[in-house]
Amino acid sequence: MPSTRLSKGAFLPDEVTFLGRVLEVSAGADETAEQRERRAARIIANYIAGITDERELAELSRRPLGR
């Protein structure tokens, strides 16, 4: 799914749905709200960087930064 922005910093509704799905499938057990926010930020950053494969985004979001 290529990123097509409405404007800088805004996502289309289908992109929001996609990113939300990645967030849900990559959730860890007993995750805190802070951990979930960090994971969401990694998902968004990787998506903006051009990674659009759902499984790859989910996998990368579980890894610590810098690895």
All heavy atoms as a GROMACS GRO file, in nm:
protein
  521
    1MET      N    1   0.085  -0.116   0.000
    1MET     CA    2   0.000   0.000   0.000
    1MET      C    3   0.090   0.124   0.000
    1MET      O    4   0.152   0.154   0.101
    1MET     CB    5  -0.088  -0.004   0.125
    1MET     CG    6  -0.158   0.123   0.158
    1MET     SD    7  -0.254   0.113   0.312
    1MET     CE    8  -0.339  -0.040   0.292
    2PRO      N    9   0.102   0.194  -0.110
    2PRO     CA   10   0.187   0.312  -0.113
    2PRO      C   11   0.127   0.424  -0.031
    2PRO      O   12   0.006   0.439  -0.021
    2PRO     CB   13   0.192   0.349  -0.262
    2PRO     CG   14   0.074   0.285  -0.322
    2PRO     CD   15   0.041   0.166  -0.238
    3SER      N   16   0.215   0.500   0.030
    3SER     CA   17   0.171   0.612   0.112
    3SER      C   18   0.132   0.730   0.022
    3SER      O   19   0.213   0.779  -0.055
    3SER     CB   20   0.284   0.654   0.206
    3SER     OG   21   0.245   0.766   0.280
    4THR      N   22   0.010   0.772   0.032
    4THR     CA   23  -0.037   0.890  -0.042
    4THR      C   24  -0.097   0.984   0.061
    4THR      O   25  -0.206   0.961   0.111
    4THR     CB   26  -0.141   0.853  -0.149
    4THR    OG1   27  -0.243   0.776  -0.087
    4THR    CG2   28  -0.079   0.773  -0.262
    5ARG      N   29  -0.027   1.087   0.092
    5ARG     CA   30  -0.065   1.176   0.200
    5ARG      C   31  -0.164   1.282   0.154
    5ARG      O   32  -0.157   1.332   0.042
    5ARG     CB   33   0.058   1.248   0.255
    5ARG     CG   34   0.157   1.155   0.314
    5ARG     CD   35   0.123   1.136   0.461
    5ARG     NE   36   0.176   1.016   0.516
    5ARG     CZ   37   0.301   0.976   0.508
    5ARG    NH1   38   0.390   1.044   0.445
    5ARG    NH2   39   0.338   0.865   0.564
    6LEU      N   40  -0.258   1.314   0.243
    6LEU     CA   41  -0.347   1.427   0.218
    6LEU      C   42  -0.267   1.556   0.231
    6LEU      O   43  -0.279   1.647   0.152
    6LEU     CB   44  -0.463   1.427   0.319
    6LEU     CG   45  -0.561   1.313   0.307
    6LEU    CD1   46  -0.659   1.317   0.425
    6LEU    CD2   47  -0.637   1.323   0.177
    7SER      N   48  -0.186   1.564   0.333
    7SER     CA   49  -0.094   1.675   0.355
    7SER      C   50   0.017   1.624   0.446
    7SER      O   51   0.010   1.513   0.498
    7SER     CB   52  -0.167   1.793   0.420
    7SER     OG   53  -0.213   1.757   0.549
    8LYS      N   54   0.117   1.705   0.466
    8LYS     CA   55   0.229   1.662   0.549
    8LYS      C   56   0.179   1.624   0.689
    8LYS      O   57   0.112   1.700   0.755
    8LYS     CB   58   0.332   1.774   0.560
    8LYS     CG   59   0.456   1.733   0.634
    8LYS     CD   60   0.558   1.842   0.636
    8LYS     CE   61   0.682   1.792   0.710
    8LYS     NZ   62   0.785   1.892   0.714
    9GLY      N   63   0.212   1.501   0.729
    9GLY     CA   64   0.175   1.454   0.862
    9GLY      C   65   0.036   1.395   0.873
    9GLY      O   66  -0.005   1.355   0.980
   10ALA      N   67  -0.038   1.386   0.764
   10ALA     CA   68  -0.173   1.330   0.768
   10ALA      C   69  -0.178   1.203   0.683
   10ALA      O   70  -0.115   1.194   0.579
   10ALA     CB   71  -0.274   1.432   0.716
   11PHE      N   72  -0.255   1.106   0.730
   11PHE     CA   73  -0.272   0.981   0.657
   11PHE      C   74  -0.414   0.971   0.604
   11PHE      O   75  -0.508   1.024   0.663
   11PHE     CB   76  -0.246   0.861   0.749
   11PHE     CG   77  -0.103   0.850   0.795
   11PHE    CD1   78  -0.069   0.887   0.923
   11PHE    CD2   79  -0.005   0.802   0.710
   11PHE    CE1   80   0.063   0.876   0.966
   11PHE    CE2   81   0.126   0.791   0.752
   11PHE     CZ   82   0.160   0.828   0.881
   12LEU      N   83  -0.429   0.899   0.495
   12LEU     CA   84  -0.561   0.870   0.440
   12LEU      C   85  -0.632   0.769   0.531
   12LEU      O   86  -0.567   0.693   0.603
   12LEU     CB   87  -0.548   0.812   0.300
   12LEU     CG   88  -0.492   0.906   0.194
   12LEU    CD1   89  -0.463   0.829   0.065
   12LEU    CD2   90  -0.587   1.020   0.168
   13PRO      N   91  -0.765   0.767   0.528
   13PRO     CA   92  -0.838   0.672   0.614
   13PRO      C   93  -0.795   0.526   0.597
   13PRO      O   94  -0.784   0.453   0.697
   13PRO     CB   95  -0.984   0.692   0.572
   13PRO     CG   96  -0.989   0.834   0.525
   13PRO     CD   97  -0.856   0.856   0.458
   14ASP      N   98  -0.766   0.483   0.475
   14ASP     CA   99  -0.725   0.344   0.457
   14ASP      C  100  -0.586   0.319   0.516
   14ASP      O  101  -0.556   0.208   0.562
   14ASP     CB  102  -0.731   0.301   0.310
   14ASP     CG  103  -0.642   0.382   0.218
   14ASP    OD1  104  -0.622   0.502   0.244
   14ASP    OD2  105  -0.592   0.325   0.119
   15GLU      N  106  -0.502   0.420   0.519
   15GLU     CA  107  -0.371   0.406   0.582
   15GLU      C  108  -0.386   0.395   0.733
   15GLU      O  109  -0.316   0.316   0.797
   15GLU     CB  110  -0.281   0.526   0.548
   15GLU     CG  111  -0.238   0.530   0.403
   15GLU     CD  112  -0.157   0.653   0.370
   15GLU    OE1  113  -0.204   0.765   0.396
   15GLU    OE2  114  -0.043   0.635   0.321
   16VAL      N  115  -0.475   0.473   0.790
   16VAL     CA  116  -0.500   0.466   0.934
   16VAL      C  117  -0.551   0.328   0.972
   16VAL      O  118  -0.506   0.268   1.071
   16VAL     CB  119  -0.599   0.576   0.980
   16VAL    CG1  120  -0.638   0.559   1.126
   16VAL    CG2  121  -0.541   0.715   0.956
   17THR      N  122  -0.642   0.274   0.893
   17THR     CA  123  -0.694   0.139   0.917
   17THR      C  124  -0.582   0.037   0.909
   17THR      O  125  -0.570  -0.051   0.995
   17THR     CB  126  -0.805   0.106   0.815
   17THR    OG1  127  -0.910   0.202   0.829
   17THR    CG2  128  -0.859  -0.034   0.835
   18PHE      N  129  -0.500   0.047   0.808
   18PHE     CA  130  -0.386  -0.044   0.790
   18PHE      C  131  -0.290  -0.036   0.908
   18PHE      O  132  -0.252  -0.139   0.966
   18PHE     CB  133  -0.313  -0.009   0.659
   18PHE     CG  134  -0.183  -0.081   0.639
   18PHE    CD1  135  -0.182  -0.216   0.604
   18PHE    CD2  136  -0.063  -0.016   0.655
   18PHE    CE1  137  -0.062  -0.283   0.586
   18PHE    CE2  138   0.057  -0.082   0.637
   18PHE     CZ  139   0.058  -0.216   0.602
   19LEU      N  140  -0.252   0.084   0.947
   19LEU     CA  141  -0.158   0.102   1.058
   19LEU      C  142  -0.218   0.052   1.189
   19LEU      O  143  -0.148  -0.008   1.271
   19LEU     CB  144  -0.115   0.248   1.069
   19LEU     CG  145  -0.032   0.300   0.951
   19LEU    CD1  146  -0.017   0.451   0.958
   19LEU    CD2  147   0.103   0.232   0.946
   20GLY      N  148  -0.347   0.072   1.208
   20GLY     CA  149  -0.416   0.021   1.327
   20GLY      C  150  -0.414  -0.131   1.331
   20GLY      O  151  -0.396  -0.192   1.437
   21ARG      N  152  -0.431  -0.192   1.215
   21ARG     CA  153  -0.428  -0.338   1.207
   21ARG      C  154  -0.289  -0.391   1.243
   21ARG      O  155  -0.274  -0.487   1.318
   21ARG     CB  156  -0.470  -0.384   1.068
   21ARG     CG  157  -0.487  -0.534   1.054
   21ARG     CD  158  -0.549  -0.575   0.921
   21ARG     NE  159  -0.475  -0.528   0.805
   21ARG     CZ  160  -0.522  -0.440   0.716
   21ARG    NH1  161  -0.643  -0.390   0.728
   21ARG    NH2  162  -0.449  -0.403   0.614
   22VAL      N  163  -0.186  -0.325   1.192
   22VAL     CA  164  -0.048  -0.364   1.225
   22VAL      C  165  -0.025  -0.350   1.375
   22VAL      O  166   0.034  -0.439   1.439
   22VAL     CB  167   0.055  -0.281   1.146
   22VAL    CG1  168   0.197  -0.311   1.194
   22VAL    CG2  169   0.043  -0.306   0.997
   23LEU      N  170  -0.074  -0.244   1.434
   23LEU     CA  171  -0.059  -0.222   1.578
   23LEU      C  172  -0.125  -0.336   1.656
   23LEU      O  173  -0.067  -0.388   1.752
   23LEU     CB  174  -0.119  -0.088   1.618
   23LEU     CG  175  -0.104  -0.047   1.764
   23LEU    CD1  176   0.041  -0.027   1.801
   23LEU    CD2  177  -0.184   0.079   1.791
   24GLU      N  178  -0.242  -0.377   1.615
   24GLU     CA  179  -0.315  -0.483   1.685
   24GLU      C  180  -0.248  -0.618   1.671
   24GLU      O  181  -0.235  -0.692   1.768
   24GLU     CB  182  -0.460  -0.490   1.637
   24GLU     CG  183  -0.543  -0.371   1.679
   24GLU     CD  184  -0.538  -0.341   1.828
   24GLU    OE1  185  -0.553  -0.436   1.909
   24GLU    OE2  186  -0.516  -0.224   1.865
   25VAL      N  187  -0.203  -0.653   1.551
   25VAL     CA  188  -0.144  -0.786   1.531
   25VAL      C  189  -0.005  -0.797   1.594
   25VAL      O  190   0.042  -0.908   1.620
   25VAL     CB  191  -0.138  -0.829   1.382
   25VAL    CG1  192  -0.276  -0.833   1.321
   25VAL    CG2  193  -0.043  -0.744   1.302
   26SER      N  194   0.059  -0.686   1.620
   26SER     CA  195   0.194  -0.690   1.676
   26SER      C  196   0.194  -0.671   1.828
   26SER      O  197   0.300  -0.666   1.889
   26SER     CB  198   0.282  -0.582   1.610
   26SER     OG  199   0.232  -0.453   1.639
   27ALA      N  200   0.077  -0.664   1.889
   27ALA     CA  201   0.067  -0.640   2.034
   27ALA      C  202   0.131  -0.753   2.112
   27ALA      O  203   0.121  -0.870   2.076
   27ALA     CB  204  -0.079  -0.626   2.074
   28GLY      N  205   0.198  -0.715   2.221
   28GLY     CA  206   0.259  -0.813   2.310
   28GLY      C  207   0.172  -0.834   2.432
   28GLY      O  208   0.090  -0.750   2.468
   29ALA      N  209   0.192  -0.947   2.497
   29ALA     CA  210   0.117  -0.976   2.619
   29ALA      C  211   0.163  -0.882   2.731
   29ALA      O  212   0.281  -0.850   2.742
   29ALA     CB  213   0.142  -1.121   2.659
   30ASP      N  214   0.069  -0.836   2.808
   30ASP     CA  215   0.098  -0.748   2.923
   30ASP      C  216   0.174  -0.622   2.885
   30ASP      O  217   0.259  -0.574   2.960
   30ASP     CB  218   0.174  -0.825   3.032
   30ASP     CG  219   0.097  -0.944   3.084
   30ASP    OD1  220  -0.027  -0.933   3.097
   30ASP    OD2  221   0.160  -1.047   3.110
   31GLU      N  222   0.146  -0.568   2.770
   31GLU     CA  223   0.213  -0.447   2.722
   31GLU      C  224   0.156  -0.326   2.794
   31GLU      O  225   0.034  -0.311   2.806
   31GLU     CB  226   0.189  -0.437   2.571
   31GLU     CG  227   0.258  -0.321   2.505
   31GLU     CD  228   0.236  -0.324   2.355
   31GLU    OE1  229   0.119  -0.320   2.311
   31GLU    OE2  230   0.335  -0.331   2.282
   32THR      N  231   0.243  -0.235   2.839
   32THR     CA  232   0.197  -0.113   2.903
   32THR      C  233   0.156  -0.011   2.796
   32THR      O  234   0.191  -0.026   2.678
   32THR     CB  235   0.308  -0.051   2.990
   32THR    OG1  236   0.414  -0.006   2.904
   32THR    CG2  237   0.361  -0.149   3.093
   33ALA      N  238   0.085   0.091   2.838
   33ALA     CA  239   0.045   0.197   2.744
   33ALA      C  240   0.168   0.265   2.684
   33ALA      O  241   0.170   0.298   2.565
   33ALA     CB  242  -0.043   0.300   2.816
   34GLU      N  243   0.271   0.283   2.764
   34GLU     CA  244   0.394   0.346   2.714
   34GLU      C  245   0.462   0.258   2.608
   34GLU      O  246   0.508   0.308   2.505
   34GLU     CB  247   0.490   0.371   2.830
   34GLU     CG  248   0.617   0.443   2.789
   34GLU     CD  249   0.707   0.471   2.908
   34GLU    OE1  250   0.657   0.507   3.015
   34GLU    OE2  251   0.830   0.455   2.890
   35GLN      N  252   0.467   0.129   2.633
   35GLN     CA  253   0.526   0.037   2.535
   35GLN      C  254   0.445   0.036   2.406
   35GLN      O  255   0.502   0.032   2.297
   35GLN     CB  256   0.533  -0.105   2.593
   35GLN     CG  257   0.634  -0.119   2.703
   35GLN     CD  258   0.619  -0.250   2.777
   35GLN    OE1  259   0.509  -0.302   2.794
   35GLN    NE2  260   0.732  -0.304   2.824
   36ARG      N  261   0.313   0.040   2.417
   36ARG     CA  262   0.226   0.044   2.299
   36ARG      C  263   0.250   0.171   2.218
   36ARG      O  264   0.257   0.168   2.096
   36ARG     CB  265   0.080   0.034   2.342
   36ARG     CG  266  -0.018   0.032   2.227
   36ARG     CD  267  -0.160   0.017   2.280
   36ARG     NE  268  -0.261   0.035   2.179
   36ARG     CZ  269  -0.315  -0.063   2.108
   36ARG    NH1  270  -0.278  -0.188   2.129
   36ARG    NH2  271  -0.405  -0.038   2.017
   37GLU      N  272   0.264   0.283   2.286
   37GLU     CA  273   0.291   0.410   2.216
   37GLU      C  274   0.424   0.406   2.144
   37GLU      O  275   0.436   0.454   2.030
   37GLU     CB  276   0.286   0.526   2.315
   37GLU     CG  277   0.145   0.561   2.359
   37GLU     CD  278   0.141   0.678   2.454
   37GLU    OE1  279   0.231   0.764   2.447
   37GLU    OE2  280   0.047   0.684   2.534
   38ARG      N  281   0.526   0.350   2.208
   38ARG     CA  282   0.658   0.339   2.143
   38ARG      C  283   0.649   0.249   2.020
   38ARG      O  284   0.709   0.278   1.916
   38ARG     CB  285   0.763   0.287   2.241
   38ARG     CG  286   0.811   0.392   2.338
   38ARG     CD  287   0.939   0.349   2.407
   38ARG     NE  288   0.924   0.220   2.474
   38ARG     CZ  289   0.913   0.204   2.606
   38ARG    NH1  290   0.915   0.308   2.685
   38ARG    NH2  291   0.901   0.084   2.657
   39ARG      N  292   0.576   0.138   2.034
   39ARG     CA  293   0.559   0.046   1.920
   39ARG      C  294   0.484   0.114   1.807
   39ARG      O  295   0.520   0.102   1.690
   39ARG     CB  296   0.487  -0.081   1.966
   39ARG     CG  297   0.486  -0.191   1.864
   39ARG     CD  298   0.440  -0.324   1.924
   39ARG     NE  299   0.325  -0.311   2.012
   39ARG     CZ  300   0.198  -0.302   1.969
   39ARG    NH1  301   0.172  -0.307   1.841
   39ARG    NH2  302   0.099  -0.291   2.055
   40ALA      N  303   0.380   0.190   1.840
   40ALA     CA  304   0.304   0.263   1.738
   40ALA      C  305   0.394   0.363   1.665
   40ALA      O  306   0.387   0.376   1.542
   40ALA     CB  307   0.186   0.334   1.802
   41ALA      N  308   0.480   0.431   1.739
   41ALA     CA  309   0.572   0.528   1.678
   41ALA      C  310   0.667   0.458   1.582
   41ALA      O  311   0.698   0.510   1.474
   41ALA     CB  312   0.648   0.604   1.786
   42ARG      N  313   0.716   0.338   1.620
   42ARG     CA  314   0.806   0.263   1.531
   42ARG      C  315   0.734   0.219   1.405
   42ARG      O  316   0.790   0.222   1.295
   42ARG     CB  317   0.866   0.142   1.605
   42ARG     CG  318   0.972   0.181   1.706
   42ARG     CD  319   1.053   0.062   1.753
   42ARG     NE  320   0.974  -0.040   1.819
   42ARG     CZ  321   0.946  -0.043   1.950
   42ARG    NH1  322   0.990   0.053   2.028
   42ARG    NH2  323   0.876  -0.142   2.001
   43ILE      N  324   0.608   0.177   1.420
   43ILE     CA  325   0.529   0.136   1.303
   43ILE      C  326   0.515   0.254   1.207
   43ILE      O  327   0.539   0.241   1.087
   43ILE     CB  328   0.391   0.082   1.346
   43ILE    CG1  329   0.407  -0.051   1.418
   43ILE    CG2  330   0.298   0.068   1.224
   43ILE    CD1  331   0.281  -0.098   1.489
   44ILE      N  332   0.477   0.368   1.259
   44ILE     CA  333   0.459   0.487   1.175
   44ILE      C  334   0.590   0.528   1.110
   44ILE      O  335   0.594   0.557   0.990
   44ILE     CB  336   0.396   0.602   1.256
   44ILE    CG1  337   0.252   0.566   1.294
   44ILE    CG2  338   0.402   0.734   1.178
   44ILE    CD1  339   0.189   0.659   1.395
   45ALA      N  340   0.698   0.530   1.187
   45ALA     CA  341   0.828   0.570   1.132
   45ALA      C  342   0.871   0.476   1.019
   45ALA      O  343   0.919   0.523   0.915
   45ALA     CB  344   0.933   0.572   1.242
   46ASN      N  345   0.854   0.348   1.040
   46ASN     CA  346   0.893   0.252   0.935
   46ASN      C  347   0.803   0.266   0.813
   46ASN      O  348   0.849   0.253   0.699
   46ASN     CB  349   0.889   0.109   0.989
   46ASN     CG  350   1.007   0.080   1.077
   46ASN    OD1  351   1.118   0.119   1.047
   46ASN    ND2  352   0.984   0.010   1.188
   47TYR      N  353   0.675   0.292   0.834
   47TYR     CA  354   0.583   0.312   0.722
   47TYR      C  355   0.622   0.436   0.641
   47TYR      O  356   0.628   0.430   0.518
   47TYR     CB  357   0.439   0.323   0.775
   47TYR     CG  358   0.337   0.339   0.666
   47TYR    CD1  359   0.301   0.232   0.585
   47TYR    CD2  360   0.275   0.461   0.643
   47TYR    CE1  361   0.206   0.246   0.485
   47TYR    CE2  362   0.180   0.476   0.543
   47TYR     CZ  363   0.146   0.368   0.465
   47TYR     OH  364   0.052   0.383   0.365
   48ILE      N  365   0.651   0.543   0.709
   48ILE     CA  366   0.693   0.666   0.642
   48ILE      C  367   0.824   0.643   0.566
   48ILE      O  368   0.846   0.699   0.459
   48ILE     CB  369   0.706   0.782   0.742
   48ILE    CG1  370   0.566   0.823   0.791
   48ILE    CG2  371   0.779   0.901   0.682
   48ILE    CD1  372   0.567   0.922   0.905
   49ALA      N  373   0.910   0.556   0.621
   49ALA     CA  374   1.038   0.525   0.556
   49ALA      C  375   1.020   0.437   0.433
   49ALA      O  376   1.116   0.412   0.360
   49ALA     CB  377   1.132   0.457   0.655
   50GLY      N  378   0.896   0.389   0.411
   50GLY     CA  379   0.870   0.315   0.289
   50GLY      C  380   0.838   0.168   0.306
   50GLY      O  381   0.815   0.097   0.208
   51ILE      N  382   0.837   0.119   0.428
   51ILE     CA  383   0.803  -0.022   0.451
   51ILE      C  384   0.651  -0.033   0.456
   51ILE      O  385   0.587   0.028   0.541
   51ILE     CB  386   0.866  -0.074   0.581
   51ILE    CG1  387   1.018  -0.063   0.569
   51ILE    CG2  388   0.822  -0.218   0.610
   51ILE    CD1  389   1.092  -0.087   0.698
   52THR      N  390   0.596  -0.109   0.364
   52THR     CA  391   0.450  -0.117   0.353
   52THR      C  392   0.396  -0.258   0.368
   52THR      O  393   0.274  -0.278   0.359
   52THR     CB  394   0.402  -0.058   0.219
   52THR    OG1  395   0.465  -0.129   0.112
   52THR    CG2  396   0.435   0.090   0.209
   53ASP      N  397   0.482  -0.354   0.393
   53ASP     CA  398   0.438  -0.492   0.413
   53ASP      C  399   0.391  -0.508   0.557
   53ASP      O  400   0.466  -0.477   0.651
   53ASP     CB  401   0.552  -0.589   0.384
   53ASP     CG  402   0.511  -0.732   0.405
   53ASP    OD1  403   0.438  -0.785   0.318
   53ASP    OD2  404   0.548  -0.789   0.509
   54GLU      N  405   0.269  -0.555   0.575
   54GLU     CA  406   0.209  -0.566   0.709
   54GLU      C  407   0.292  -0.653   0.802
   54GLU      O  408   0.319  -0.615   0.917
   54GLU     CB  409   0.067  -0.620   0.698
   54GLU     CG  410  -0.007  -0.622   0.828
   54GLU     CD  411  -0.153  -0.658   0.812
   54GLU    OE1  412  -0.211  -0.641   0.702
   54GLU    OE2  413  -0.210  -0.705   0.911
   55ARG      N  414   0.334  -0.768   0.756
   55ARG     CA  415   0.413  -0.858   0.842
   55ARG      C  416   0.548  -0.798   0.877
   55ARG      O  417   0.593  -0.811   0.991
   55ARG     CB  418   0.430  -0.993   0.776
   55ARG     CG  419   0.302  -1.077   0.784
   55ARG     CD  420   0.325  -1.216   0.736
   55ARG     NE  421   0.337  -1.212   0.589
   55ARG     CZ  422   0.366  -1.314   0.513
   55ARG    NH1  423   0.391  -1.429   0.567
   55ARG    NH2  424   0.372  -1.300   0.383
   56GLU      N  425   0.611  -0.734   0.782
   56GLU     CA  426   0.741  -0.673   0.809
   56GLU      C  427   0.727  -0.559   0.909
   56GLU      O  428   0.809  -0.546   1.001
   56GLU     CB  429   0.804  -0.622   0.678
   56GLU     CG  430   0.945  -0.572   0.696
   56GLU     CD  431   1.012  -0.532   0.567
   56GLU    OE1  432   0.947  -0.533   0.460
   56GLU    OE2  433   1.132  -0.501   0.572
   57LEU      N  434   0.625  -0.476   0.894
   57LEU     CA  435   0.602  -0.368   0.990
   57LEU      C  436   0.578  -0.423   1.130
   57LEU      O  437   0.631  -0.371   1.228
   57LEU     CB  438   0.482  -0.282   0.948
   57LEU     CG  439   0.506  -0.182   0.836
   57LEU    CD1  440   0.374  -0.120   0.791
   57LEU    CD2  441   0.602  -0.073   0.882
   58ALA      N  442   0.498  -0.528   1.140
   58ALA     CA  443   0.470  -0.589   1.270
   58ALA      C  444   0.598  -0.644   1.333
   58ALA      O  445   0.625  -0.622   1.451
   58ALA     CB  446   0.365  -0.698   1.256
   59GLU      N  447   0.678  -0.713   1.253
   59GLU     CA  448   0.803  -0.770   1.303
   59GLU      C  449   0.899  -0.661   1.349
   59GLU      O  450   0.959  -0.670   1.457
   59GLU     CB  451   0.868  -0.857   1.195
   59GLU     CG  452   1.003  -0.914   1.234
   59GLU     CD  453   0.998  -1.005   1.356
   59GLU    OE1  454   0.897  -1.075   1.374
   59GLU    OE2  455   1.097  -1.007   1.432
   60LEU      N  456   0.916  -0.559   1.267
   60LEU     CA  457   1.009  -0.450   1.303
   60LEU      C  458   0.963  -0.375   1.427
   60LEU      O  459   1.044  -0.326   1.505
   60LEU     CB  460   1.024  -0.353   1.185
   60LEU     CG  461   1.100  -0.406   1.065
   60LEU    CD1  462   1.090  -0.307   0.949
   60LEU    CD2  463   1.244  -0.432   1.101
   61SER      N  464   0.833  -0.366   1.448
   61SER     CA  465   0.782  -0.291   1.563
   61SER      C  466   0.811  -0.362   1.694
   61SER      O  467   0.814  -0.299   1.800
   61SER     CB  468   0.631  -0.269   1.550
   61SER     OG  469   0.558  -0.388   1.577
   62ARG      N  470   0.835  -0.492   1.689
   62ARG     CA  471   0.864  -0.570   1.810
   62ARG      C  472   1.012  -0.562   1.850
   62ARG      O  473   1.048  -0.597   1.961
   62ARG     CB  474   0.826  -0.716   1.790
   62ARG     CG  475   0.679  -0.738   1.776
   62ARG     CD  476   0.649  -0.888   1.763
   62ARG     NE  477   0.516  -0.911   1.714
   62ARG     CZ  478   0.485  -0.955   1.594
   62ARG    NH1  479   0.581  -0.985   1.508
   62ARG    NH2  480   0.361  -0.972   1.558
   63ARG      N  481   1.096  -0.522   1.757
   63ARG     CA  482   1.240  -0.516   1.783
   63ARG      C  483   1.277  -0.386   1.854
   63ARG      O  484   1.220  -0.282   1.826
   63ARG     CB  485   1.318  -0.521   1.653
   63ARG     CG  486   1.304  -0.650   1.579
   63ARG     CD  487   1.390  -0.648   1.456
   63ARG     NE  488   1.361  -0.763   1.372
   63ARG     CZ  489   1.404  -0.774   1.249
   63ARG    NH1  490   1.478  -0.679   1.194
   63ARG    NH2  491   1.373  -0.880   1.178
   64PRO      N  492   1.375  -0.393   1.942
   64PRO     CA  493   1.425  -0.269   2.004
   64PRO      C  494   1.484  -0.178   1.897
   64PRO      O  495   1.532  -0.224   1.793
   64PRO     CB  496   1.534  -0.318   2.098
   64PRO     CG  497   1.512  -0.464   2.115
   64PRO     CD  498   1.443  -0.511   1.991
   65LEU      N  499   1.481  -0.050   1.921
   65LEU     CA  500   1.537   0.045   1.825
   65LEU      C  501   1.686   0.019   1.806
   65LEU      O  502   1.756  -0.021   1.899
   65LEU     CB  503   1.516   0.188   1.873
   65LEU     CG  504   1.372   0.238   1.871
   65LEU    CD1  505   1.364   0.378   1.928
   65LEU    CD2  506   1.316   0.236   1.730
   66GLY      N  507   1.732   0.043   1.685
   66GLY     CA  508   1.874   0.027   1.655
   66GLY      C  509   1.916  -0.115   1.624
   66GLY      O  510   2.034  -0.144   1.619
   67ARG      N  511   1.818  -0.205   1.604
   67ARG     CA  512   1.854  -0.344   1.574
   67ARG      C  513   1.783  -0.392   1.452
   67ARG      O  514   1.679  -0.363   1.418
   67ARG     CB  515   1.820  -0.433   1.690
   67ARG     CG  516   1.902  -0.391   1.809
   67ARG     CD  517   1.895  -0.491   1.914
   67ARG     NE  518   1.974  -0.431   2.022
   67ARG     CZ  519   2.010  -0.495   2.126
   67ARG    NH1  520   1.976  -0.617   2.143
   67ARG    NH2  521   2.078  -0.438   2.218
   0.00000   0.00000   0.00000
